[in-house]
Amino acid sequence: MDRTAALQELKAKLGPLDAYLRGRGIDIGANGRKHFRCLNPEHTDSTPSMNYLGGNVYCHGCKATYDIIDLMAAEKNMTAGQFIEWGYQEYGILPTGSITKAGKKADLGKPAPVIPDSPPAPKEDYSAYIDACHARIGELDLKQLRGLCSTIKRFKIGYDPAWHSHGNRGTWKALIIPKGKYAFTVRNMDPDADKDSRYDKTLGTHPIFNQEAFDGDAPVFITEGAFDALSIMEVGGEAVALEGLATGKLLQLLEQKKPAKPVILALDNDQRGQETEAELIADLSQRGIPFLQADLTGDHKDANEAFNSLEAVNFIQAVQNTINSIKSEEDRAREETRARYQGITAAANLEAFFAETKKGRKAYPTGFSLLDEQLRGGLFEGLTIVGAITSAGKTTLAMQMADSMAKAGRDCLVFSLETSRHELMARSISRETLVKSFMNRESIYKGMTFRDIMDGEPGEMLEAASTAYSQYAGHLYIFQSLGKIGTRRIRAEVEGLTNEKGAAPVVIVDYLQLLGPNEGERFQGAKETMDAAVTDLKCLAVDFKTPVILISSFNRDNYSKDANLASFKESGGIEYSADLLLGLQYEGAGKQGWNQEKAEQAADMNPRKMELKIMKNRNGAWGQRISMDYYAPFNFFREIAVKKGRDK
């Protein structure tokens, strides 16, 4: 087969990328959308910024992109091309032609050399030899066994009086330290042996000594030598030994196991041990793996020497103190968890509940008396969504509510994503000119449009309207952003004003479809962005105990229909998150014979005949339709009558 087909077959053999990531212990979330720390070692990713995109992973911080071949090649310290050739041989794939990814570096920065967790089954099973050596262990005394007792049986430590060393280094009396049945380490018992003749081992890949310790619940000490690890286990600890292996294998193992407790660094008390420990500290910190440093040895070189010294009691105490410090931290964490859950029980909140009910639910009248009557006083803490087709007056309706609340002395924070601050101000003053005309029993044409006001036209009602507006304008905070902002910015502004004023404002967001994703979040489609925004604004209302009014456009497919839940553009979150759902439409919309021509005729009327439909009311009756006259040129709604709906 050609190289393209061969590469696809290799990827199929390697399996799905999301399964590979989860196999490495990387939490990508149930739907694969959760961010995780960047896999590029050269990128210090303090805030997880990489995410899974199906065929590859992408970092929004350093812009690194890797597919499964890049990642698995890095594990084997290969280039992508080398890994592909290895994969072809491993899976018996026979390609023809040139290498499609040859020369592409897959080092993900500077990866540590990675050795597989466990060796492929060697050609020789050493079980019989290990058993025979273990059977001879009684020939040695306690000193020859380096002070070890209980761990001798646990790990089947053995004795070979005539070990033939590799490399023609002679025949030794040796201790045999098994690592399962496929590998073991050999320790020359001659105290005068030169440095190069102290250790030997079986051929092939070796696992970390006692790496199974990471599968348990006990905190694990990390040592250099097996006798150091065994010494710690003799006094009640649990430990592993690197035995001269590169730290890359340990790091890979820790990333896979994700130990719940901090690992404890207890390497030799010499220059090499200190250097290795410093490297591990840097690598563990970069990977977010918790760790502690423990001084177990005092003035001694390593744990086994301290264990066999006259100060052994200090060694034992140091091991136990380290373990107990972790247990104390766990106990504290458990107590915090218990207290946290206790704090959210109904019993723990009874007193606060009754104190709150004595105050009564705080209503925020909208200024529309018929609507307030149906809502039992007005808006309440929660998310109110006002929907309508384009140019039906949804912004005007929301701002008329805001003006009325401001007149009552309530602060309103308006996030205007489409209309300028000055235009909103002009619309409010325009509304006041019409109100003054009504009060004086004058013609509506005594009122001024917002365009008249913006253009500086004189008007009979302008001065009185401006004076009236100035009386409550101090409670209207208009955040103008003629570009996309996210809900995180909205929350920050609400929090800032709340801290400044001592009470949360009523929040108006105009409008949902113009909200963008929060800064730093991965790319989202329009539906995802809006669903997340609706949820965030509902949380904002709950956290600050205030009404949040969110304006939304209707879907064009529903322009000719009676307002319903399907009318709201793209976001399914509206139906579930909204506490109050109001639909603004032309009177007669959705009835038999309603069409585009009738809609245009209705839009040309002054006033326009509108109705406000209560589509959902989590805490009361719904289905009511409030007839309204909409004086569009003057940005003013006036209620006419109510058609009853359904009781909750």
Secondary structure, 3 states (H helix, E strand, C coil): CEHHHHHHHHHHHHCCHHHHHHHCCCCCCCCCCCCECCCCCCCCCCCCCEEECCCCEEECCCCCEECHHHHHHHHCCCCHHHHHHHHHHHHCCCCECCCCCCCCCCCCCCCCCCCCCCCCCCCCCCHHHHHHHHHCHHHCCCCCCCCCCHHHHHHCCEEEEEEECCCCCCEEEEEEEECCCCCEEEEECCCCCCHHHCEEECCCCCCCECHHHHHCCCCEEEECCHHHHHHHHHCCCEEEECCCCCHHHHHHHHHHHCCCCCEEECCCCCHHHHHHHHHHHHHHHHHCCCEEECCCCCCCCCHHHHHCCCCHHHHHHHHHHHHHHHHHHHHHHHHHHHHHHHHCCCHHHHHHHHHHHHHCCCCECCCCHHHHHHCCCCECCEEEEEEECCCCCHHHHHHHHHHHHHHCCCCEEEEECCCCHHHHHHHHHHHHHHHHHHHCCCCHHHCCCHHHHHCCCCCCCHHHHHHHHHHHHHHEEEEECCCCCCHHHHHHHHHHHHHHHCCCCEEEEECHHHCCCCCCCCCCCHHHHHHHHHHHHHHHHHHHCCEEEEEEEECHHHCCCCCCHHHECCCCHHHHHCCEEEEEEECCCCCCCCCHHHHHHHHHCCCEEEEEEEEEECCCCECCEEEEEEEHHHCEEEEEEEECCECC
